[in-house]
Amino acid sequence: MPTLTQVKLPVPKSWDEFEDIVVSAINSLQPITPCQRFGRQGQAQYGVDNVFEDYMSRRTGVQCKNVDTISLTEIQAEIAKAETYTPALESYMFAVTFPRDAKIHKQINILSADRSLHGKFRVGVLFWDDIAFFLSRDPTELARHYPQMFASSAAPMASQGSIQTGIATERLKALQEMWALRHRILPPKRHPDVEWDEALEDIAVDLGKHAKSLKDINQRLGSTLPKEVTDLLESAEAAAIDGSFEVSLVDEIEVPSDARKAAGRMFDLLTEGIDKTRASLTTLGVKLD
């Protein structure tokens, strides 16, 4: 499984949510003064959505663009607005929701260098890849913006009267057991103030036990599950077995990197199995709370 800083985060559809995410991402870098949103919709913002003082104490404005691309003309137009901001900005950056783009990056770098030669504020850009990386450095903020990434301890329940068949009853039971297993696998400190690498070390120590739990669920309830789910559970079990290692009770535990990778893969496969089981129950007409 990727570490939190390697997770591919979905781009928010809402411009308002995106601006909030940018604030969290920048604050993960611990600027001199916290990044804050400037003004509100309907007010004059002078090309500035967020503002903060960077590590060099430069007053920095941020223009957030929830777009697929941006032209040089649009960039220059926003810069012109930002030049009217008071007190005057000392640095300016664009935060965008599309992946790194070499052409746009080069255009902004050239523009920034030229502005610096003429004593004007420099300009930079944060692509979505950068924003997602910085946000993931703060698990608490990541969980606030993407709560679906952090497993809940409450197992799914079916709405009254929505289960019509025996197969749905057994499949729901399997889902609840898989859900409970995933919650047991996560170390308590995982929620959510720990780096994922540290959590993987804790998970890896018990890979042998997790492999047995996965096998048990598959043997008892696999016949009620779609084949793609049983295949995922088998793959998760295999990953756990492959990553298992000897633990000494005398020396401090050293978790091999292969074991951490196996722990992440096992967790990923189990989560995918849970998601597909939920989807299959929905197909059977079961309404989950």
Buried (B, 14 or more C-beta within 10 A) or exposed (E): BEBBBEBEBEBBEEBEEBBBBBBBBBBBEEBEEEBEBBEEEEEEBBBBBBBBBBEEEBBBBBBBBBEEEBEEEBBEEBBEBBBEBEEEBBBBBBBBBBEEBEEBEEBBBEBBEEBEEEEBBBBBBBBBEBBBBBBBBBBEBBBBBBEEBBBEEEBBEBEEEBBEEEBBBBBBBBBBBBBBBBBEBBBEEBBBEBBBBBBBBBBBBBBBEBBBBBBEBBEEBBEBBBEEBBBBBBBBBBBBBBBBBEEEEEEEEEBEEEBBBBBBBBBBBBBBBBEBBBEBBEEBEBEBE
